[in-house]
Amino acid sequence: MITSRNLFLQYLGQTSQSPLMLEIVRADGLYMYQVNEKKIMDLISGIGVSTIGHRHPKVIQAIKDQIDKHLHLMVYGEFVS
């Protein structure tokens, strides 16, 4: 059976010789959660969560509102969306 760990090691470019190999299954607010539900404070905060945390309710609602309109349009200055 192919696991997330296998896919991670096989297909993603590693940023270090010894990746931390933390398997995160969900994130909320300031925290990320591992498979065993261990809670880890996200002090790195990747793009998009740096100032508001993971799963901010207003961002989630904005995404849901946008999905009801459209997911993607041409973005090269041709269409007003």
C-alpha positions as a printed Julia matrix, in Angstrom:
81×3 Matrix{Float64}:
   0.0    0.0     0.0
   1.35   3.43   -0.93
   1.38   5.76    2.06
   1.63   9.53    2.31
   5.17   9.06    3.62
   6.15   7.0     0.56
   4.7    9.59   -1.81
   6.43  12.39    0.09
   9.84  10.77   -0.16
   9.42   9.58   -3.75
   7.91  12.65   -5.44
   8.62  15.82   -3.44
  11.9   17.68   -3.61
  13.38  17.54   -0.13
  14.62  20.78    1.39
  17.13  19.05    3.65
  19.11  15.81    3.9
  17.03  14.8     6.94
  13.38  15.89    6.59
  11.44  16.01    9.87
   8.86  13.54    8.5
   6.04  14.96   10.61
   2.84  13.63    9.07
   0.25  16.38    9.48
  -3.37  15.34    8.97
  -5.09  18.63    9.77
  -4.45  22.17   10.93
  -6.57  24.72   12.78
  -5.63  28.18   14.03
  -2.05  28.13   15.33
  -1.79  24.37   15.45
  -1.07  21.4    13.2
  -2.09  17.87   14.21
  -0.21  14.65   13.55
  -1.75  11.25   12.8
  -1.63  10.41   16.53
  -3.45  13.73   17.28
  -0.3   15.25   18.78
  -0.74  19.03   18.59
   2.18  21.09   17.27
   2.27  24.9    17.22
   2.97  26.07   13.65
   5.87  28.48   14.01
   6.76  28.28   10.31
   3.34  29.11    8.82
   3.59  28.51    5.11
   2.23  30.91    2.52
  -1.35  31.92    3.2
  -1.45  31.28    6.94
   1.25  33.62    8.18
  -1.04  36.28    9.64
  -4.39  34.58   10.25
  -3.65  30.95   11.07
  -5.07  27.79    9.55
  -8.76  27.52    8.66
  -9.81  31.04    9.73
 -13.64  31.07    9.57
 -13.8   34.19    7.38
 -11.35  32.69    4.88
 -13.28  29.41    4.8
 -16.52  31.32    4.14
 -14.89  33.38    1.38
 -13.67  30.16   -0.3
 -17.16  28.64   -0.1
 -18.68  31.84   -1.53
 -16.18  31.81   -4.4
 -16.79  28.14   -5.22
 -20.45  28.96   -5.77
 -19.38  31.49   -8.44
 -16.49  29.78  -10.27
 -13.19  28.07   -9.45
 -10.95  29.46  -12.17
 -10.99  31.87  -15.08
  -8.29  33.01  -17.44
  -6.1   35.36  -15.38
  -4.07  37.16  -18.03
  -5.88  40.48  -17.96
  -8.65  39.39  -20.32
 -11.63  38.71  -18.05
 -13.04  40.75  -15.18
 -13.89  38.23  -12.51
